[in-house]
Amino acid sequence: MTIRHIPEPQQDRRVLLLLVDDDEQLLLCTTCCGERTLPSIRVGTNGEPERLAREHIAQTFGIHAPRLTAVRGVHTTGAGQTWQHERVTETHALIWRITSQEARSACDQAGQHSLWALDDLRRHRRQVSPQGAITLLAGFLEGWLPDGSHSLY
């Protein structure tokens, strides 16, 4: 019997979770090297980003009713920019509203998480990955970014 190679999907989809509390603080994951990252999930080619993100937020942080905002960012790598994931990657940055209590509980429950205000994010932008999400969040919180999808380049 011959086993054929089945190629990987041509596009990998990911979702960045921008969880913002009532005090306008962003929930970040802390890595071992001092860098802060946004919680994220891999969606694959057939998953629905919003549904899978909501499920992940409930499972990981115990937050069962996050409110998805109307502002979202989308970044697609070009064919020559695929060094990180070895293929074209589409990343959705979804902003979710959560309560301050949910945010504190997520920090306590999930460990290695912290809350940063927009001023902290701007001041320490090089410690946050991906940095482009800070601009998206600033536009949302300050009200200068209209509702809808925005290209992140």
ABEGO torsion letter per residue (X at the ends): XBBBBBBBBABBBBBBBBBBBAAGBBBBBBBAAGBBBBBBBBAEAABBAAAAAAAAAAAAAGBABBBBBABBBBBBBBAAAAAAAGBBBBBBBBBBBBBAAAAAAAAAAAEGBBBBBAAAAAAAAAABOBAAAAAAAAAAAAGABBBEBBBBX
